Amino acid sequence: MKAVRIEGLTKRFGDVVALDNINLEIEEGEIYGFLGPNGAGKSTAINIVCGLYFRRDGKKLYIGDT
């Protein structure tokens, strides 16, 4: 079962595109880490999953969502 599923996630801060069409699926019980250079959008993606930021485009689905 998918714990987190993200489709086509996009986030902009003004003219800066922080995330551009991100797709991610994490199965229940799996552990993932985000690696990348400064400014790559790692914290932005986590903040959207946690509900701290609103996404601009795309879908964020959790366990039990259809």
N, C-alpha and C positions, 0 to 999 in steps of 0.2 A: 504494500500500500504506500502511496506517495505521502510523505509528510509535508513536503513543500513542492509546489510546482509553479514556476514563473514562465510566462510566455510573452515575448515581445516587449519586455520592460524597457521603457525610456524615461529618463529624467533629465530635465534642463534646469539650470540656474541662470536665468537671463539668457544670454547668448551662448553660454557654455553648456555643452552636452556632456553630462556626467556619465550617463548610461545610454547606450544606443542599441535597442533591440536585443536585450539579454534574455536567454532561455536557460532554465536550470530546473532539474528534477532531483530531489533527494528522497530516497526511500526511508521509511520508518526504521529507526535504529542505526542508520548510517551517520557518520561524522565527516564533515567536510571542513576544509580550510580555504580561505581566499588568499591567494598570493598575487602580488603584482607591485609595480612601482608606485610611488607617490602620485596621487591624482588619477589613478586608474578607475576609481569608482567603487572600491571595496566597501568602504564605510557607508557610502550612499546606498548600496544594495542591501546591506544588513539593516540599515535604518528603515528602509521601505518594508522589508520583511517583518520587522518588529513593530511597524505602524508609527514610527516617529516622523517619517516623511510620507507625503502623498506621491503616488506615481503620476506621471503625465499620461503615458499610454501603456497598454499591455494589461495582462491579467496576472493576478496573484491568487493562487488557490491553495487551500490547506486540506488536511484530512477531513473527510466528510462533505466537502464541497462537491457539487456536481457541475 
